[in-house]
Amino acid sequence: MQTNVGRVDAWIRGGLAIAFLVIAVLLNDDLVLSLAAVLGAIVFGGTALTHACPLYTILGIRTSAHHHRSA
C-alpha cells in the first residue's frame, strides 16, 4: 500500500492513539467503551506508524508530500 499520510498527520494520529489508550485505562470499568477506545488506539497508531490509511485511499485523500522528479 502506498503511503498517503503525511508527517504532521501521522503525529496527530499518534497523539490520538495515546489519548485513546488513556481513555481506555480511565474507562476500564465499562468493557465496551474501553474496548472501543483500544480499537481506536490500534487503528490510529497503525496508520501513524505505516503512514498508510485505507480510508484515505478510498476517498482519494493524500496528506503526504508529492515528490515529482523530472526525467
PDB file of N, H, CA, C and O in Angstrom:
ATOM      1  N   MET A   1       0.849  -1.178   0.000  1.00  0.00           N
ATOM      2  CA  MET A   1       0.000   0.000   0.000  1.00  0.00           C
ATOM      3  C   MET A   1       0.891   1.236   0.000  1.00  0.00           C
ATOM      4  O   MET A   1       1.885   1.295   0.723  1.00  0.00           O
ATOM      5  N   GLN A   2       0.530   2.210  -0.808  1.00  0.00           N
ATOM      6  H   GLN A   2      -0.278   2.161  -1.395  1.00  0.00           H
ATOM      7  CA  GLN A   2       1.295   3.441  -0.877  1.00  0.00           C
ATOM      8  C   GLN A   2       1.035   4.309   0.349  1.00  0.00           C
ATOM      9  O   GLN A   2      -0.042   4.268   0.944  1.00  0.00           O
ATOM     10  N   THR A   3       2.035   5.085   0.709  1.00  0.00           N
ATOM     11  H   THR A   3       2.910   5.118   0.226  1.00  0.00           H
ATOM     12  CA  THR A   3       1.857   5.990   1.836  1.00  0.00           C
ATOM     13  C   THR A   3       1.022   7.185   1.391  1.00  0.00           C
ATOM     14  O   THR A   3       1.271   7.773   0.339  1.00  0.00           O
ATOM     15  N   ASN A   4       0.037   7.533   2.196  1.00  0.00           N
ATOM     16  H   ASN A   4      -0.166   7.056   3.051  1.00  0.00           H
ATOM     17  CA  ASN A   4      -0.805   8.679   1.886  1.00  0.00           C
ATOM     18  C   ASN A   4      -1.045   9.551   3.113  1.00  0.00           C
ATOM     19  O   ASN A   4      -1.888  10.448   3.087  1.00  0.00           O
ATOM     20  N   VAL A   5      -0.305   9.289   4.185  1.00  0.00           N
ATOM     21  H   VAL A   5       0.380   8.560   4.206  1.00  0.00           H
ATOM     22  CA  VAL A   5      -0.420  10.053   5.422  1.00  0.00           C
ATOM     23  C   VAL A   5       0.882  10.814   5.617  1.00  0.00           C
ATOM     24  O   VAL A   5       1.954  10.215   5.700  1.00  0.00           O
ATOM     25  N   GLY A   6       0.783  12.123   5.688  1.00  0.00           N
ATOM     26  H   GLY A   6      -0.088  12.609   5.620  1.00  0.00           H
ATOM     27  CA  GLY A   6       1.959  12.972   5.857  1.00  0.00           C
ATOM     28  C   GLY A   6       2.493  12.952   7.275  1.00  0.00           C
ATOM     29  O   GLY A   6       1.914  12.345   8.176  1.00  0.00           O
ATOM     30  N   ARG A   7       3.619  13.639   7.445  1.00  0.00           N
ATOM     31  H   ARG A   7       4.089  14.132   6.712  1.00  0.00           H
ATOM     32  CA  ARG A   7       4.301  13.647   8.733  1.00  0.00           C
ATOM     33  C   ARG A   7       3.455  14.277   9.835  1.00  0.00           C
ATOM     34  O   ARG A   7       3.330  13.711  10.921  1.00  0.00           O
ATOM     35  N   VAL A   8       2.880  15.436   9.566  1.00  0.00           N
ATOM     36  H   VAL A   8       2.982  15.897   8.684  1.00  0.00           H
ATOM     37  CA  VAL A   8       2.053  16.111  10.569  1.00  0.00           C
ATOM     38  C   VAL A   8       0.812  15.278  10.883  1.00  0.00           C
ATOM     39  O   VAL A   8       0.432  15.131  12.044  1.00  0.00           O
ATOM     40  N   ASP A   9       0.197  14.747   9.861  1.00  0.00           N
ATOM     41  H   ASP A   9       0.506  14.867   8.917  1.00  0.00           H
ATOM     42  CA  ASP A   9      -0.977  13.887  10.033  1.00  0.00           C
ATOM     43  C   ASP A   9      -0.622  12.663  10.882  1.00  0.00           C
ATOM     44  O   ASP A   9      -1.411  12.254  11.733  1.00  0.00           O
ATOM     45  N   ALA A  10       0.550  12.081  10.658  1.00  0.00           N
ATOM     46  H   ALA A  10       1.191  12.414   9.966  1.00  0.00           H
ATOM     47  CA  ALA A  10       0.980  10.915  11.429  1.00  0.00           C
ATOM     48  C   ALA A  10       1.198  11.276  12.899  1.00  0.00           C
ATOM     49  O   ALA A  10       0.856  10.495  13.786  1.00  0.00           O
ATOM     50  N   TRP A  11       1.763  12.448  13.156  1.00  0.00           N
ATOM     51  H   TRP A  11       2.041  13.083  12.435  1.00  0.00           H
ATOM     52  CA  TRP A  11       1.951  12.884  14.547  1.00  0.00           C
ATOM     53  C   TRP A  11       0.613  13.084  15.239  1.00  0.00           C
ATOM     54  O   TRP A  11       0.451  12.710  16.400  1.00  0.00           O
ATOM     55  N   ILE A  12      -0.341  13.668  14.540  1.00  0.00           N
ATOM     56  H   ILE A  12      -0.209  13.972  13.596  1.00  0.00           H
ATOM     57  CA  ILE A  12      -1.677  13.853  15.118  1.00  0.00           C
ATOM     58  C   ILE A  12      -2.320  12.507  15.412  1.00  0.00           C
ATOM     59  O   ILE A  12      -2.920  12.317  16.470  1.00  0.00           O
ATOM     60  N   ARG A  13      -2.194  11.577  14.479  1.00  0.00           N
ATOM     61  H   ARG A  13      -1.706  11.731  13.620  1.00  0.00           H
ATOM     62  CA  ARG A  13      -2.743  10.238  14.689  1.00  0.00           C
ATOM     63  C   ARG A  13      -2.059   9.535  15.858  1.00  0.00           C
ATOM     64  O   ARG A  13      -2.716   8.822  16.617  1.00  0.00           O
ATOM     65  N   GLY A  14      -0.759   9.725  16.013  1.00  0.00           N
ATOM     66  H   GLY A  14      -0.225  10.305  15.397  1.00  0.00           H
ATOM     67  CA  GLY A  14      -0.046   9.151  17.144  1.00  0.00           C
ATOM     68  C   GLY A  14      -0.541   9.727  18.466  1.00  0.00           C
ATOM     69  O   GLY A  14      -0.703   9.006  19.450  1.00  0.00           O
ATOM     70  N   GLY A  15      -0.778  11.030  18.475  1.00  0.00           N
ATOM     71  H   GLY A  15      -0.647  11.616  17.675  1.00  0.00           H
ATOM     72  CA  GLY A  15      -1.324  11.666  19.674  1.00  0.00           C
ATOM     73  C   GLY A  15      -2.717  11.157  19.999  1.00  0.00           C
ATOM     74  O   GLY A  15      -3.052  10.939  21.163  1.00  0.00           O
ATOM     75  N   LEU A  16      -3.518  10.970  18.974  1.00  0.00           N
ATOM     76  H   LEU A  16      -3.246  11.147  18.028  1.00  0.00           H
ATOM     77  CA  LEU A  16      -4.854  10.418  19.185  1.00  0.00           C
ATOM     78  C   LEU A  16      -4.788   8.980  19.705  1.00  0.00           C
ATOM     79  O   LEU A  16      -5.601   8.584  20.540  1.00  0.00           O
ATOM     80  N   ALA A  17      -3.834   8.210  19.218  1.00  0.00           N
ATOM     81  H   ALA A  17      -3.173   8.532  18.540  1.00  0.00           H
ATOM     82  CA  ALA A  17      -3.677   6.836  19.702  1.00  0.00           C
ATOM     83  C   ALA A  17      -3.355   6.824  21.192  1.00  0.00           C
ATOM     84  O   ALA A  17      -3.907   6.023  21.947  1.00  0.00           O
ATOM     85  N   ILE A  18      -2.466   7.712  21.608  1.00  0.00           N
ATOM     86  H   ILE A  18      -2.018   8.362  20.994  1.00  0.00           H
ATOM     87  CA  ILE A  18      -2.127   7.801  23.031  1.00  0.00           C
ATOM     88  C   ILE A  18      -3.342   8.244  23.836  1.00  0.00           C
ATOM     89  O   ILE A  18      -3.608   7.708  24.912  1.00  0.00           O
ATOM     90  N   ALA A  19      -4.082   9.225  23.312  1.00  0.00           N
ATOM     91  H   ALA A  19      -3.867   9.660  22.438  1.00  0.00           H
ATOM     92  CA  ALA A  19      -5.270   9.708  24.007  1.00  0.00           C
ATOM     93  C   ALA A  19      -6.309   8.590  24.154  1.00  0.00           C
ATOM     94  O   ALA A  19      -6.933   8.458  25.207  1.00  0.00           O
ATOM     95  N   PHE A  20      -6.492   7.796  23.111  1.00  0.00           N
ATOM     96  H   PHE A  20      -5.985   7.903  22.256  1.00  0.00           H
ATOM     97  CA  PHE A  20      -7.439   6.687  23.189  1.00  0.00           C
ATOM     98  C   PHE A  20      -6.993   5.639  24.201  1.00  0.00           C
ATOM     99  O   PHE A  20      -7.827   5.042  24.882  1.00  0.00           O
ATOM    100  N   LEU A  21      -5.683   5.409  24.307  1.00  0.00           N
ATOM    101  H   LEU A  21      -5.005   5.893  23.754  1.00  0.00           H
ATOM    102  CA  LEU A  21      -5.197   4.465  25.318  1.00  0.00           C
ATOM    103  C   LEU A  21      -5.461   4.983  26.731  1.00  0.00           C
ATOM    104  O   LEU A  21      -5.831   4.214  27.618  1.00  0.00           O
ATOM    105  N   VAL A  22      -5.272   6.279  26.938  1.00  0.00           N
ATOM    106  H   VAL A  22      -4.972   6.904  26.218  1.00  0.00           H
ATOM    107  CA  VAL A  22      -5.565   6.875  28.244  1.00  0.00           C
ATOM    108  C   VAL A  22      -7.052   6.745  28.556  1.00  0.00           C
ATOM    109  O   VAL A  22      -7.434   6.418  29.680  1.00  0.00           O
ATOM    110  N   ILE A  23      -7.883   7.003  27.556  1.00  0.00           N
ATOM    111  H   ILE A  23      -7.573   7.269  26.643  1.00  0.00           H
ATOM    112  CA  ILE A  23      -9.336   6.865  27.744  1.00  0.00           C
ATOM    113  C   ILE A  23      -9.687   5.417  28.085  1.00  0.00           C
ATOM    114  O   ILE A  23     -10.539   5.165  28.938  1.00  0.00           O
ATOM    115  N   ALA A  24      -9.035   4.475  27.424  1.00  0.00           N
ATOM    116  H   ALA A  24      -8.343   4.679  26.731  1.00  0.00           H
ATOM    117  CA  ALA A  24      -9.304   3.056  27.699  1.00  0.00           C
ATOM    118  C   ALA A  24      -8.966   2.703  29.143  1.00  0.00           C
ATOM    119  O   ALA A  24      -9.690   1.947  29.790  1.00  0.00           O
ATOM    120  N   VAL A  25      -7.869   3.250  29.641  1.00  0.00           N
ATOM    121  H   VAL A  25      -7.281   3.864  29.116  1.00  0.00           H
ATOM    122  CA  VAL A  25      -7.482   2.978  31.025  1.00  0.00           C
ATOM    123  C   VAL A  25      -8.477   3.620  31.992  1.00  0.00           C
ATOM    124  O   VAL A  25      -8.862   3.014  32.992  1.00  0.00           O
ATOM    125  N   LEU A  26      -8.886   4.841  31.686  1.00  0.00           N
ATOM    126  H   LEU A  26      -8.573   5.333  30.874  1.00  0.00           H
ATOM    127  CA  LEU A  26      -9.819   5.541  32.572  1.00  0.00           C
ATOM    128  C   LEU A  26     -11.207   4.901  32.575  1.00  0.00           C
ATOM    129  O   LEU A  26     -11.921   4.968  33.575  1.00  0.00           O
ATOM    130  N   LEU A  27     -11.587   4.283  31.461  1.00  0.00           N
ATOM    131  H   LEU A  27     -11.007   4.229  30.648  1.00  0.00           H
ATOM    132  CA  LEU A  27     -12.915   3.685  31.339  1.00  0.00           C
ATOM    133  C   LEU A  27     -12.881   2.165  31.499  1.00  0.00           C
ATOM    134  O   LEU A  27     -13.737   1.466  30.956  1.00  0.00           O
ATOM    135  N   ASN A  28     -11.905   1.655  32.236  1.00  0.00           N
ATOM    136  H   ASN A  28     -11.211   2.223  32.678  1.00  0.00           H
ATOM    137  CA  ASN A  28     -11.777   0.203  32.308  1.00  0.00           C
ATOM    138  C   ASN A  28     -12.931  -0.475  33.043  1.00  0.00           C
ATOM    139  O   ASN A  28     -13.045  -1.700  33.000  1.00  0.00           O
ATOM    140  N   ASP A  29     -13.791   0.295  33.716  1.00  0.00           N
ATOM    141  H   ASP A  29     -13.698   1.290  33.751  1.00  0.00           H
ATOM    142  CA  ASP A  29     -14.973  -0.298  34.346  1.00  0.00           C
ATOM    143  C   ASP A  29     -16.045  -0.656  33.311  1.00  0.00           C
ATOM    144  O   ASP A  29     -16.835  -1.576  33.520  1.00  0.00           O
ATOM    145  N   ASP A  30     -16.063   0.077  32.199  1.00  0.00           N
ATOM    146  H   ASP A  30     -15.421   0.824  32.029  1.00  0.00           H
ATOM    147  CA  ASP A  30     -17.036  -0.182  31.136  1.00  0.00           C
ATOM    148  C   ASP A  30     -16.320  -0.910  29.994  1.00  0.00           C
ATOM    149  O   ASP A  30     -15.579  -0.301  29.223  1.00  0.00           O
ATOM    150  N   LEU A  31     -16.553  -2.211  29.901  1.00  0.00           N
ATOM    151  H   LEU A  31     -17.155  -2.706  30.527  1.00  0.00           H
ATOM    152  CA  LEU A  31     -15.823  -3.052  28.956  1.00  0.00           C
ATOM    153  C   LEU A  31     -16.003  -2.594  27.507  1.00  0.00           C
ATOM    154  O   LEU A  31     -15.029  -2.541  26.755  1.00  0.00           O
ATOM    155  N   VAL A  32     -17.215  -2.267  27.111  1.00  0.00           N
ATOM    156  H   VAL A  32     -18.006  -2.310  27.722  1.00  0.00           H
ATOM    157  CA  VAL A  32     -17.485  -1.914  25.712  1.00  0.00           C
ATOM    158  C   VAL A  32     -16.754  -0.625  25.332  1.00  0.00           C
ATOM    159  O   VAL A  32     -16.097  -0.574  24.293  1.00  0.00           O
ATOM    160  N   LEU A  33     -16.861   0.410  26.160  1.00  0.00           N
ATOM    161  H   LEU A  33     -17.394   0.368  27.005  1.00  0.00           H
ATOM    162  CA  LEU A  33     -16.186   1.669  25.856  1.00  0.00           C
ATOM    163  C   LEU A  33     -14.669   1.519  25.899  1.00  0.00           C
ATOM    164  O   LEU A  33     -13.959   2.118  25.091  1.00  0.00           O
ATOM    165  N   SER A  34     -14.179   0.728  26.831  1.00  0.00           N
ATOM    166  H   SER A  34     -14.755   0.241  27.488  1.00  0.00           H
ATOM    167  CA  SER A  34     -12.746   0.501  26.926  1.00  0.00           C
ATOM    168  C   SER A  34     -12.219  -0.228  25.689  1.00  0.00           C
ATOM    169  O   SER A  34     -11.176   0.140  25.150  1.00  0.00           O
ATOM    170  N   LEU A  35     -12.927  -1.246  25.244  1.00  0.00           N
ATOM    171  H   LEU A  35     -13.775  -1.545  25.682  1.00  0.00           H
ATOM    172  CA  LEU A  35     -12.509  -1.973  24.040  1.00  0.00           C
ATOM    173  C   LEU A  35     -12.606  -1.101  22.788  1.00  0.00           C
ATOM    174  O   LEU A  35     -11.762  -1.196  21.897  1.00  0.00           O
ATOM    175  N   ALA A  36     -13.627  -0.258  22.722  1.00  0.00           N
ATOM    176  H   ALA A  36     -14.313  -0.181  23.446  1.00  0.00           H
ATOM    177  CA  ALA A  36     -13.752   0.661  21.587  1.00  0.00           C
ATOM    178  C   ALA A  36     -12.586   1.646  21.569  1.00  0.00           C
ATOM    179  O   ALA A  36     -12.062   1.965  20.501  1.00  0.00           O
ATOM    180  N   ALA A  37     -12.181   2.125  22.731  1.00  0.00           N
ATOM    181  H   ALA A  37     -12.607   1.866  23.598  1.00  0.00           H
ATOM    182  CA  ALA A  37     -11.053   3.045  22.812  1.00  0.00           C
ATOM    183  C   ALA A  37      -9.749   2.349  22.417  1.00  0.00           C
ATOM    184  O   ALA A  37      -8.908   2.943  21.742  1.00  0.00           O
ATOM    185  N   VAL A  38      -9.579   1.106  22.831  1.00  0.00           N
ATOM    186  H   VAL A  38     -10.262   0.623  23.380  1.00  0.00           H
ATOM    187  CA  VAL A  38      -8.386   0.347  22.448  1.00  0.00           C
ATOM    188  C   VAL A  38      -8.372   0.116  20.939  1.00  0.00           C
ATOM    189  O   VAL A  38      -7.322   0.232  20.306  1.00  0.00           O
ATOM    190  N   LEU A  39      -9.508  -0.205  20.364  1.00  0.00           N
ATOM    191  H   LEU A  39     -10.361  -0.299  20.878  1.00  0.00           H
ATOM    192  CA  LEU A  39      -9.596  -0.386  18.916  1.00  0.00           C
ATOM    193  C   LEU A  39      -9.228   0.903  18.187  1.00  0.00           C
ATOM    194  O   LEU A  39      -8.496   0.875  17.197  1.00  0.00           O
ATOM    195  N   GLY A  40      -9.736   2.026  18.675  1.00  0.00           N
ATOM    196  H   GLY A  40     -10.330   2.048  19.478  1.00  0.00           H
ATOM    197  CA  GLY A  40      -9.373   3.317  18.091  1.00  0.00           C
ATOM    198  C   GLY A  40      -7.881   3.585  18.193  1.00  0.00           C
ATOM    199  O   GLY A  40      -7.275   4.103  17.255  1.00  0.00           O
ATOM    200  N   ALA A  41      -7.289   3.237  19.324  1.00  0.00           N
ATOM    201  H   ALA A  41      -7.781   2.816  20.086  1.00  0.00           H
ATOM    202  CA  ALA A  41      -5.848   3.423  19.506  1.00  0.00           C
ATOM    203  C   ALA A  41      -5.055   2.559  18.531  1.00  0.00           C
ATOM    204  O   ALA A  41      -4.045   3.002  17.985  1.00  0.00           O
ATOM    205  N   ILE A  42      -5.511   1.336  18.314  1.00  0.00           N
ATOM    206  H   ILE A  42      -6.332   0.976  18.757  1.00  0.00           H
ATOM    207  CA  ILE A  42      -4.822   0.449  17.371  1.00  0.00           C
ATOM    208  C   ILE A  42      -4.902   0.988  15.948  1.00  0.00           C
ATOM    209  O   ILE A  42      -3.911   0.978  15.216  1.00  0.00           O
ATOM    210  N   VAL A  43      -6.076   1.455  15.562  1.00  0.00           N
ATOM    211  H   VAL A  43      -6.881   1.463  16.156  1.00  0.00           H
ATOM    212  CA  VAL A  43      -6.257   1.984  14.203  1.00  0.00           C
ATOM    213  C   VAL A  43      -5.411   3.232  13.996  1.00  0.00           C
ATOM    214  O   VAL A  43      -4.669   3.325  13.018  1.00  0.00           O
ATOM    215  N   PHE A  44      -5.518   4.195  14.915  1.00  0.00           N
ATOM    216  H   PHE A  44      -6.120   4.120  15.709  1.00  0.00           H
ATOM    217  CA  PHE A  44      -4.756   5.432  14.755  1.00  0.00           C
ATOM    218  C   PHE A  44      -3.255   5.183  14.866  1.00  0.00           C
ATOM    219  O   PHE A  44      -2.472   5.773  14.121  1.00  0.00           O
ATOM    220  N   GLY A  45      -2.852   4.318  15.789  1.00  0.00           N
ATOM    221  H   GLY A  45      -3.488   3.839  16.394  1.00  0.00           H
ATOM    222  CA  GLY A  45      -1.432   4.006  15.926  1.00  0.00           C
ATOM    223  C   GLY A  45      -0.880   3.289  14.708  1.00  0.00           C
ATOM    224  O   GLY A  45       0.229   3.578  14.259  1.00  0.00           O
ATOM    225  N   GLY A  46      -1.647   2.362  14.178  1.00  0.00           N
ATOM    226  H   GLY A  46      -2.548   2.128  14.542  1.00  0.00           H
ATOM    227  CA  GLY A  46      -1.206   1.628  12.994  1.00  0.00           C
ATOM    228  C   GLY A  46      -1.062   2.505  11.770  1.00  0.00           C
ATOM    229  O   GLY A  46      -0.093   2.383  11.021  1.00  0.00           O
ATOM    230  N   THR A  47      -2.025   3.391  11.565  1.00  0.00           N
ATOM    231  H   THR A  47      -2.812   3.490  12.174  1.00  0.00           H
ATOM    232  CA  THR A  47      -1.933   4.273  10.404  1.00  0.00           C
ATOM    233  C   THR A  47      -0.838   5.315  10.593  1.00  0.00           C
ATOM    234  O   THR A  47      -0.248   5.776   9.616  1.00  0.00           O
ATOM    235  N   ALA A  48      -0.562   5.689  11.835  1.00  0.00           N
ATOM    236  H   ALA A  48      -1.041   5.314  12.629  1.00  0.00           H
ATOM    237  CA  ALA A  48       0.532   6.634  12.086  1.00  0.00           C
ATOM    238  C   ALA A  48       1.883   5.982  11.805  1.00  0.00           C
ATOM    239  O   ALA A  48       2.767   6.611  11.223  1.00  0.00           O
ATOM    240  N   LEU A  49       2.044   4.738  12.212  1.00  0.00           N
ATOM    241  H   LEU A  49       1.326   4.227  12.685  1.00  0.00           H
ATOM    242  CA  LEU A  49       3.322   4.048  12.022  1.00  0.00           C
ATOM    243  C   LEU A  49       3.586   3.667  10.567  1.00  0.00           C
ATOM    244  O   LEU A  49       4.724   3.730  10.101  1.00  0.00           O
ATOM    245  N   THR A  50       2.542   3.276   9.857  1.00  0.00           N
ATOM    246  H   THR A  50       1.618   3.225  10.235  1.00  0.00           H
ATOM    247  CA  THR A  50       2.726   2.834   8.470  1.00  0.00           C
ATOM    248  C   THR A  50       2.593   3.972   7.457  1.00  0.00           C
ATOM    249  O   THR A  50       2.958   3.812   6.292  1.00  0.00           O
ATOM    250  N   HIS A  51       2.076   5.111   7.894  1.00  0.00           N
ATOM    251  H   HIS A  51       1.779   5.241   8.840  1.00  0.00           H
ATOM    252  CA  HIS A  51       1.816   6.257   7.009  1.00  0.00           C
ATOM    253  C   HIS A  51       0.879   5.870   5.867  1.00  0.00           C
ATOM    254  O   HIS A  51       0.970   6.427   4.772  1.00  0.00           O
ATOM    255  N   ALA A  52      -0.006   4.931   6.116  1.00  0.00           N
ATOM    256  H   ALA A  52      -0.080   4.479   7.005  1.00  0.00           H
ATOM    257  CA  ALA A  52      -0.962   4.483   5.111  1.00  0.00           C
ATOM    258  C   ALA A  52      -2.339   4.360   5.755  1.00  0.00           C
ATOM    259  O   ALA A  52      -2.495   3.710   6.789  1.00  0.00           O
ATOM    260  N   CYS A  53      -3.341   4.993   5.130  1.00  0.00           N
ATOM    261  H   CYS A  53      -3.214   5.521   4.290  1.00  0.00           H
ATOM    262  CA  CYS A  53      -4.705   4.949   5.644  1.00  0.00           C
ATOM    263  C   CYS A  53      -5.624   4.418   4.542  1.00  0.00           C
ATOM    264  O   CYS A  53      -5.775   5.057   3.501  1.00  0.00           O
ATOM    265  N   PRO A  54      -6.239   3.254   4.764  1.00  0.00           N
ATOM    266  CA  PRO A  54      -7.129   2.699   3.747  1.00  0.00           C
ATOM    267  C   PRO A  54      -8.308   3.617   3.414  1.00  0.00           C
ATOM    268  O   PRO A  54      -8.723   3.688   2.257  1.00  0.00           O
ATOM    269  N   LEU A  55      -8.850   4.315   4.405  1.00  0.00           N
ATOM    270  H   LEU A  55      -8.513   4.258   5.345  1.00  0.00           H
ATOM    271  CA  LEU A  55      -9.962   5.230   4.147  1.00  0.00           C
ATOM    272  C   LEU A  55      -9.525   6.388   3.254  1.00  0.00           C
ATOM    273  O   LEU A  55     -10.276   6.812   2.376  1.00  0.00           O
ATOM    274  N   TYR A  56      -8.304   6.905   3.476  1.00  0.00           N
ATOM    275  H   TYR A  56      -7.694   6.560   4.189  1.00  0.00           H
ATOM    276  CA  TYR A  56      -7.775   7.954   2.598  1.00  0.00           C
ATOM    277  C   TYR A  56      -7.662   7.444   1.162  1.00  0.00           C
ATOM    278  O   TYR A  56      -7.931   8.188   0.220  1.00  0.00           O
ATOM    279  N   THR A  57      -7.269   6.184   0.989  1.00  0.00           N
ATOM    280  H   THR A  57      -7.051   5.579   1.755  1.00  0.00           H
ATOM    281  CA  THR A  57      -7.155   5.606  -0.344  1.00  0.00           C
ATOM    282  C   THR A  57      -8.514   5.566  -1.034  1.00  0.00           C
ATOM    283  O   THR A  57      -8.629   5.917  -2.208  1.00  0.00           O
ATOM    284  N   ILE A  58      -9.535   5.140  -0.309  1.00  0.00           N
ATOM    285  H   ILE A  58      -9.441   4.854   0.645  1.00  0.00           H
ATOM    286  CA  ILE A  58     -10.884   5.069  -0.873  1.00  0.00           C
ATOM    287  C   ILE A  58     -11.395   6.450  -1.255  1.00  0.00           C
ATOM    288  O   ILE A  58     -12.015   6.627  -2.304  1.00  0.00           O
ATOM    289  N   LEU A  59     -11.125   7.440  -0.384  1.00  0.00           N
ATOM    290  H   LEU A  59     -10.621   7.297   0.468  1.00  0.00           H
ATOM    291  CA  LEU A  59     -11.615   8.794  -0.622  1.00  0.00           C
ATOM    292  C   LEU A  59     -10.708   9.620  -1.529  1.00  0.00           C
ATOM    293  O   LEU A  59     -11.066  10.733  -1.914  1.00  0.00           O
ATOM    294  N   GLY A  60      -9.543   9.089  -1.871  1.00  0.00           N
ATOM    295  H   GLY A  60      -9.252   8.185  -1.558  1.00  0.00           H
ATOM    296  CA  GLY A  60      -8.617   9.804  -2.746  1.00  0.00           C
ATOM    297  C   GLY A  60      -7.899  10.947  -2.051  1.00  0.00           C
ATOM    298  O   GLY A  60      -7.487  11.905  -2.705  1.00  0.00           O
ATOM    299  N   ILE A  61      -7.745  10.862  -0.740  1.00  0.00           N
ATOM    300  H   ILE A  61      -8.080  10.084  -0.209  1.00  0.00           H
ATOM    301  CA  ILE A  61      -7.080  11.914   0.033  1.00  0.00           C
ATOM    302  C   ILE A  61      -5.624  11.535   0.211  1.00  0.00           C
ATOM    303  O   ILE A  61      -5.293  10.363   0.388  1.00  0.00           O
ATOM    304  N   ARG A  62      -4.751  12.540   0.163  1.00  0.00           N
ATOM    305  H   ARG A  62      -5.020  13.492   0.019  1.00  0.00           H
ATOM    306  CA  ARG A  62      -3.321  12.311   0.370  1.00  0.00           C
ATOM    307  C   ARG A  62      -2.747  13.515   1.095  1.00  0.00           C
ATOM    308  O   ARG A  62      -2.760  14.623   0.559  1.00  0.00           O
ATOM    309  N   THR A  63      -2.243  13.314   2.308  1.00  0.00           N
ATOM    310  H   THR A  63      -2.233  12.414   2.743  1.00  0.00           H
ATOM    311  CA  THR A  63      -1.642  14.415   3.065  1.00  0.00           C
ATOM    312  C   THR A  63      -0.128  14.370   3.027  1.00  0.00           C
ATOM    313  O   THR A  63       0.534  15.271   3.542  1.00  0.00           O
ATOM    314  N   SER A  64       0.427  13.326   2.419  1.00  0.00           N
ATOM    315  H   SER A  64      -0.111  12.595   2.000  1.00  0.00           H
ATOM    316  CA  SER A  64       1.888  13.253   2.298  1.00  0.00           C
ATOM    317  C   SER A  64       2.324  14.096   1.106  1.00  0.00           C
ATOM    318  O   SER A  64       1.564  14.316   0.163  1.00  0.00           O
ATOM    319  N   ALA A  65       3.560  14.559   1.175  1.00  0.00           N
ATOM    320  H   ALA A  65       4.177  14.381   1.941  1.00  0.00           H
ATOM    321  CA  ALA A  65       4.097  15.429   0.121  1.00  0.00           C
ATOM    322  C   ALA A  65       4.316  14.628  -1.154  1.00  0.00           C
ATOM    323  O   ALA A  65       4.711  13.462  -1.119  1.00  0.00           O
ATOM    324  N   HIS A  66       4.053  15.276  -2.272  1.00  0.00           N
ATOM    325  H   HIS A  66       3.732  16.223  -2.300  1.00  0.00           H
ATOM    326  CA  HIS A  66       4.306  14.666  -3.580  1.00  0.00           C
ATOM    327  C   HIS A  66       5.701  15.072  -4.013  1.00  0.00           C
ATOM    328  O   HIS A  66       6.041  16.255  -4.017  1.00  0.00           O
ATOM    329  N   HIS A  67       6.497  14.095  -4.375  1.00  0.00           N
ATOM    330  H   HIS A  67       6.220  13.134  -4.372  1.00  0.00           H
ATOM    331  CA  HIS A  67       7.845  14.369  -4.881  1.00  0.00           C
ATOM    332  C   HIS A  67       7.880  13.952  -6.344  1.00  0.00           C
ATOM    333  O   HIS A  67       7.908  12.761  -6.657  1.00  0.00           O
ATOM    334  N   HIS A  68       7.879  14.923  -7.226  1.00  0.00           N
ATOM    335  H   HIS A  68       7.856  15.890  -6.972  1.00  0.00           H
ATOM    336  CA  HIS A  68       7.930  14.645  -8.660  1.00  0.00           C
ATOM    337  C   HIS A  68       9.355  14.873  -9.135  1.00  0.00           C
ATOM    338  O   HIS A  68       9.947  15.926  -8.899  1.00  0.00           O
ATOM    339  N   ARG A  69       9.884  13.876  -9.802  1.00  0.00           N
ATOM    340  H   ARG A  69       9.402  13.021  -9.993  1.00  0.00           H
ATOM    341  CA  ARG A  69      11.220  14.023 -10.371  1.00  0.00           C
ATOM    342  C   ARG A  69      11.073  14.114 -11.877  1.00  0.00           C
ATOM    343  O   ARG A  69      10.397  13.294 -12.497  1.00  0.00           O
ATOM    344  N   SER A  70      11.709  15.116 -12.459  1.00  0.00           N
ATOM    345  H   SER A  70      12.258  15.783 -11.955  1.00  0.00           H
ATOM    346  CA  SER A  70      11.631  15.265 -13.904  1.00  0.00           C
ATOM    347  C   SER A  70      12.646  14.362 -14.565  1.00  0.00           C
ATOM    348  O   SER A  70      13.768  14.212 -14.083  1.00  0.00           O
ATOM    349  N   ALA A  71      12.249  13.761 -15.668  1.00  0.00           N
ATOM    350  H   ALA A  71      11.338  13.883 -16.061  1.00  0.00           H
ATOM    351  CA  ALA A  71      13.127  12.803 -16.353  1.00  0.00           C
ATOM    352  C   ALA A  71      13.972  13.481 -17.391  1.00  0.00           C
ATOM    353  O   ALA A  71      14.768  12.826 -18.063  1.00  0.00           O
TER     354      ALA A  71
END
